[in-house]
Amino acid sequence: MIAWELAGTVARSVAGAGGGTAARPLPGVLADLGRRAEDAVVAYTGLEPRAPLPSPQEVSRGEWADANVALMRTLIEPLEATLDTRATQLPGALRSVAGSAIGAEVGGLLGYMGRRVLGQYEVALSVGAAAAAPPRLLLVGSNLRESAGRLEAPLEDLLAWVTVHEVTHAVQFSSVPWLQGHIGGLVGELLAGADVSIDAGRAGMPDLADLRALVERAREGGLVTLVAGPQRRDLLDRIQATMALVEGHAEHVMDAAGGPLVPDLPRLRARLERRRAERSPLASILDRLLGLEMKLRQYRDGKAFCDAVVAHEGTVGLNRAFAAPELLPTGAELADPLAWIARSRMRALPRAV
């Protein structure tokens, strides 16, 4: 149903070349930077990786797009299976057109993101893909160079800071054995129960009520909510709360452990926050529709939660969030860290025999 080759072509086209890795490589030895970042993250968090972490590697925008088309293809297999089943009611030519339209949409989304993303800890969330593809730590060199210029910041500082962020994700997933499967299971459950309908009775054209409903759902949380369905909102909230912890924890660790690697970290943080706030209207609209604004909220809300918990309990207290799936904060607890602290303390108390 989804034209994946077209998705890859569109993604690479929208992302643009952005320069390769041979002409202007990132400064320094990335493997050494990765090791220093790992030492800093482990020393601060107390989380111990259970396997060697991947070394950072520079990629172009096109290479990042290719990697994420492949990653998305494995991730949305449950949704694609639903689409394939529903599409049997459509004539062959219409099925082909629909598959091309979806492929172009997926490619456009990933291509747009490929122009912005600075780094990524690439980890497969589906069980089969996890066994076949080891995790990677990707740095998009052209985006890092362009962002350093816009931020008027040394490239070496931005590179180190982003590496600490992505290494924190690597430490999270390596030291918490259930985290990868937990997130993958939630996403799989969401997509397997996606609210997908294909109506050939109106020549593929939705009526005004359909359009209004689609717009309202997109306004609430991005395109991801268009397939989630209102009855799946609870599940989507759990995914968002979990990702807020994962992303917010990395943001917190960037600031807390990145000092030795980034000499002027406070100024870099201030400039990055200013860049996030000062978006063009078009970029803001796209972020909202694609759900990227939701990701920025994850950074902000998750970091505020982690900052507050560490202020009260230290990193040992915060690590209780990674002790078991039931100790992950809820969406309400992200806004009320003291409530989570009280619940997690009770859970951690030894039970009477």
N, C-alpha and C positions, 0 to 999 in steps of 0.2 A: 504493500500500500504506500509506503514512503520511498520516494526516489532518493536513495542515499548518495548515489554518485552525483546527482544534481546538487544535493545539499552541500557536498564537499566543494564542488565547483563554485557555488554561490558564496560559501563561507570564505574561500580563499580570495575571491574577487572583492568582496566587501571589506575584508580585513586589509587588503592591499599588501604590497611587498614589504614595506617597512624596513627594507635592508636585510641582508643576510647576516650570518654569523662570521663569515670569513673576512669581510672587508674591515669591519670595526668591532672586534671582539670586546666583550666587557672587560674592565680592568681587573688585574690580579689573577690569582689562581682560585677558581671557583671551588675546587675540592677543599682547599685549605680554609676558605671562608666558611664552607659548610661545616667543617669540623669545629671551628671556633664558635660558630653559632650553636651547634649542638651542645658543646661544653657549657656555654652560657645558659642555654635553656634548661638543660638537665640540672645544673647547679642551682638555678633559681626555683624551678618548679618541684624538684624532687621526684619527677616522673622518670622512670628508667626504661628506655627502649628495650624491647625483647629481641630485636634483630638489628643488624646494621642498617643505617639509614641510607637512602640513595644520595649520591653527590649531586649538587646543583648542576644543571646543564642549560646553556643558552640555546634558545630556539627562535626562529623567525615567527612573524605573525601567521604565515601560511602553515608552518609546522604545528603551531599551537592549534590552529583551526582544524587541521587534519586529526590531531590527537583527540580533540573534543568531539568531533563528528563521530569518531569510533567509540568514544566513551558514552556519548548520548545514545548511540545505536544499541549498545548493550543495556543501558539503563532503562530505556523505555520499551523494552521487549514486551512487557505485559500490555502496555497501551497499544502497541502495534498489532498485537494479537487480537485485541478488541476491534481495532479499526479494520483488520482483514476480515473478521467475521461479519461486521456490519456492512462492509463494502460489497459483499456478495450480491446484495440487492441492486447494485448499480450496473449499468451496461459497461462492457469492457473499455470503451473509449472514455467514458466519464470517470471510471476508476483510474485510468492512466492520468487524466487531467488532474484529478483530485490528489493522486500521489505526487505529481510534479509540484502542485501548489503547496502541499505540506512540506516537501523536500526543500523548496525555495524558501519557505517561511523559517524552517529550522536553520538553513544555511545563512539566511540574513541575520538571524538572532546571534548565531555563533560568530559570524564575521564582524558584526558590530562590537561584540564583546572582545574579539581579538584585537581591536584597535585600542582597547583601554586597559586590559589586564596586564599587570606587571609581573606577577609570578603565580604559580599554582603547584600545590602538592597534588599530583594526579594519582588518585586511588580508585580502583574499580569497586563499585558497590554491589554489583550482582555477583552471586556466588561463583558461577562458571567463569566469568571474566576475571574475578579475583585470583583464581587458580592459574589462569593463563598469562596474565599481565602483571608483572611486578610494579610497585609504585615508582613514580618518577617525581623529581623536583625540578620544575621548569621555570626558567626566567626568560621573559620576552625582551630581548636586548633592545630592539628599536623603541619599544614603549618606555623602557627605563631611561634610555638616553633622551627621548623627547620630554618625558616628565621631569627629569632633572633640569632640563633647560627652562621649562615653564615655571618650575618651582624656584629657579635660581639657587639650586642646591648642588653641592658636589655629587657627581655620579657615584663615587665610591661610598658616600654616606647613604644615599638612597638604596643602592644595591645591597649594602650590609643590612639595612633596616628591613627591606623586603625579604631577604634571605632568612633573617631571624623569624619573621612571621611564618614563612612557609616551613621552616624547620620545626617550629612549634607544632604545626599540624602533623608533621611526620612523627614527632615525639608522641603526640596525643594518640594517634592511631596505632603506633607500635607498642606503646606502653599500656594501652587499654584494649585488651583483646576482643571485647564484645562490641566496641564502638562502631566498627566498620559494618558488621552484620546487622546491628541495631538500626543504623540509619538506612542501610540498603533495604532492610525489611519494611520499614515505614514507607519509604518511597515506592517500593514494589507494591505494597498494599494499596497505596493511594492510586497508583496508575492502573492496577488491575481492576479497581472498582471505578475507573474514570467514567464520568457522565458524557458519553460520546453518542451522538445521534447523527445519522446521515439520512436526510430526507430527499428522495429523488422526485417527490410529487410536485414540487414547485420549481422544477428546473434548477435546483440548487440555490435558489434565491430566498433568503430569510425575509419574513415580513417585518414591519416596523417594530412590533412588540419584541420579536427575537433580537433585533439590533439593539433596542434599548436595554434589554436584559444583558446582552454581551458587553455593552459599554459599562454598565453598572458593575458587573463582576470584574472587569478589567481594572476599573478605577479602585476597587477595593484591594486588589493584591497582585495585579499583573496578569499576564497571559496564563500563568500556571493555574490560576483559579478557574479559568474557563473550562478546564477538563476535570477539575476536582469535584465539582458538584456541591451544592449546599449541604448535603448530608455528610460530606466528607470533611467539613470544616474543622471538626475536632482533630482529625488526623493531621490535617495541614498545620494546625496550631502546634501540635506536638513536634512536627518536623521543624517548624520555624523556631520554636523554643530551643530545641537541641542544637540547631545550627547557630543560634544566637550565642549559646554557651561556647561552642567550638570556635566561632569567629571572634567573639569578645575575649575569650581566653588568649587567643593569639595576639590580639591588639594589646591586651594588658601586658603580656610577656614582652612584646616588642619594646614597650616603654620601660618596663622594670629591669629587663636583662640586656637590653640593647646598648646601654651606655658605653661599655668598654669598646664596642665595635663602631659606634657612631658618636664622634666627638661632640657635635652640636645637636643632640637629639631633640631637645625642647623646641628649637627653632624649626627643625624639619617637621615635627609634629604640627606645629602651628600653621606652617605653610600648607601642609597636606590637608588639614581641616578646612583651611580657607579655600583651597581648590575644590574640595568636595562641596562646599556651600555655594560657591560662585559658579553655578552651572548656567549655560545658556538655556533660554526657554525651550528650544527644540530638544536639547539633550535631556532636560528635565522631563519633558513629555515622554520621550522614548524610554527613559529610565522607569517611569511610572508604568507604562504599558507593558514593558518587558519584565517587570518585577525586580529591576536592579535597585530601585529605591528601597525595596524591602531588604535587600542585602546591606545597604548603608545603615538601615535601622538596626539590623543584626549587629553590625560592628559597634554602633553607638550604645544600644541597650545592653548587649552582652558585655561590653567593656565596663560600663557603669556598674553592672551587677558584680563582675569580678573585682573591680576596684573596691567596692563596698565590702564584699566578703573578706578580702585580704586585709582590709583595714581593721575588721573586727576579729578575724580568726587566723590570719596568716595564710600562707600557701597550703599548709596542712589542712586547714579547714576547707579551702576551696577545692582541694583534691577529693573531698568526699563526693563532689558532683560526678567524679569519674569512677566511683567505687562500684556502682551498679546502675542499670537503666532506671530503676524506680527512684533513684536519688537525683536524677536530672531535674533541673528547675522547670517549673511550669511557666507558661506565659505570664500568669499573675505574679509568680514569685520573682521573675526577672525585674519587675517593677517594685517588689517588696523583698529585698535580700534578707531582711531580718526574719521574715516568715520562713524562708528556705533554711536559714541557719537553725532556727528552732526545730523544724521538721527533721533536718539531717542530723542534728545532735541526738534527737530521740531515736532515730534509726540506728545510730552508731553505738548507743548504750548497750552494754552486755545484758542479755536477758537472763532472768532468774531461772535456775533449773528446778 
